[in-house]
């Protein structure tokens, strides 16, 4: 992605990220309200299984919202679409799937095998796998 290309696609990415931000904010709000309703009704408060599940979901949703907010910040600062580790351009296909991506496929894959680095610090190239794994716990 050349500098000129980045400027031309910036309004498109802003629209995509803002739509995701609105959806994620609504999700956080709904989960938080549901948690508070259940926790208030439960005799044991947070010890209630349903309350704990809602709280975990609300926390995960807030993390996704924060990822989207960070991507909007990178877009405003001019760093959107560049790997935070190596500075390479993040593939358009990856950004289309996960616009919050902070790392190129090479950096994300290279550190995933070692269990260190950028994958642990932000959205992965395959967020569906991360969500599926989180759902099994």
C-alpha positions in Angstrom: 0.0 0.0 0.0 1.7 3.1 -1.2 1.2 6.4 0.6 -1.2 7.6 -2.2 -3.2 4.4 -2.0 -3.5 4.7 1.8 -5.0 8.2 1.5 -7.5 7.1 -1.2 -8.7 4.2 0.9 -8.7 6.0 4.2 -12.4 7.1 4.0 -13.3 3.5 3.2 -11.4 2.1 6.2 -12.7 4.8 8.5 -16.3 3.8 7.5 -15.6 0.1 8.1 -13.9 0.7 11.4 -16.6 3.2 12.6 -19.4 0.7 11.8 -17.5 -2.0 13.7 -17.0 0.4 16.6 -20.8 1.1 16.8 -21.6 -2.6 16.7 -19.0 -3.4 19.3 -20.1 -0.6 21.6 -23.7 -1.9 21.4 -22.5 -5.4 22.2 -20.5 -4.2 25.2 -23.5 -2.2 26.4 -26.0 -5.1 26.0 -23.7 -7.6 27.7 -22.9 -5.2 30.6 -26.6 -4.5 31.2 -27.4 -8.2 31.1 -24.6 -9.0 33.5 -25.7 -6.4 36.0 -29.3 -7.6 35.8 -28.3 -11.2 36.4 -25.8 -10.3 39.2 -28.4 -8.2 41.0 -30.9 -11.1 40.8 -28.5 -13.8 41.9 -28.2 -14.6 45.5 -24.5 -15.3 45.2 -23.7 -12.3 42.9 -20.6 -13.0 40.8 -20.5 -16.6 42.0 -23.5 -17.2 39.8 -22.5 -19.2 36.8 -24.6 -17.2 34.3 -23.2 -13.9 35.8 -19.6 -15.1 35.4 -20.3 -16.1 31.8 -21.8 -12.8 31.0 -18.9 -11.0 32.7 -16.4 -12.9 30.6 -18.3 -12.1 27.4 -18.5 -8.4 28.4 -14.8 -8.3 29.0 -14.0 -9.9 25.7 -16.3 -7.6 23.9 -14.6 -4.6 25.6 -11.2 -5.9 24.3 -12.6 -6.1 20.8 -14.0 -2.5 21.1 -10.5 -1.3 22.3 -8.9 -3.0 19.3 -11.2 -1.1 17.0 -10.5 2.1 18.8 -6.8 1.6 18.5 -7.2 0.9 14.8 -9.1 4.2 14.4 -6.2 5.9 16.2 -3.7 4.3 13.8 -5.8 5.4 10.9 -5.9 9.0 12.1 -2.1 9.0 12.8 -1.2 7.5 9.4 0.0 4.1 10.7 -3.0 2.0 9.6 -2.2 -0.9 7.4 1.5 -1.1 8.5 2.9 -3.9 10.7 3.8 -2.6 14.2 6.7 -5.0 14.4 8.5 -4.8 11.0 6.8 -1.9 9.3 5.7 -3.9 6.2 2.4 -3.3 4.6 -0.4 -5.6 5.9 -2.1 -7.4 3.1 -5.4 -6.0 1.9 -7.0 -9.4 2.2 -6.0 -9.5 5.9 -7.3 -6.0 6.6 -10.5 -6.9 4.8 -11.0 -9.9 7.2 -9.6 -8.2 10.3 -9.4 -4.4 9.9 -8.0 -4.1 13.4 -4.9 -6.1 12.5 -1.7 -4.7 13.9 0.8 -7.1 12.4 1.5 -8.5 8.9 0.9 -12.2 8.4 4.7 -13.0 8.6 5.2 -11.4 12.0 2.0 -12.8 13.4 2.8 -16.4 12.1 6.4 -16.2 13.1 5.7 -15.3 16.7 2.6 -17.6 17.0 4.8 -20.7 16.8 7.1 -19.3 19.5 4.2 -18.2 21.7 5.6 -14.7 22.1 5.5 -11.3 20.4 2.7 -9.5 18.6 0.1 -12.3 18.5 -0.2 -12.2 22.3 -0.4 -8.4 22.2 -3.2 -7.8 19.8 -5.6 -9.1 17.2 -4.4 -12.2 15.4 -4.6 -12.9 11.8 -7.2 -15.6 12.5 -9.5 -14.0 15.2 -12.2 -16.7 14.7 -9.8 -19.3 16.0 -9.0 -17.2 19.0 -12.7 -16.7 19.7 -13.4 -20.4 19.3 -10.6 -21.3 21.7 -11.9 -18.8 24.2 -15.4 -20.3 24.0 -14.0 -23.7 25.0 -12.7 -22.5 28.3 
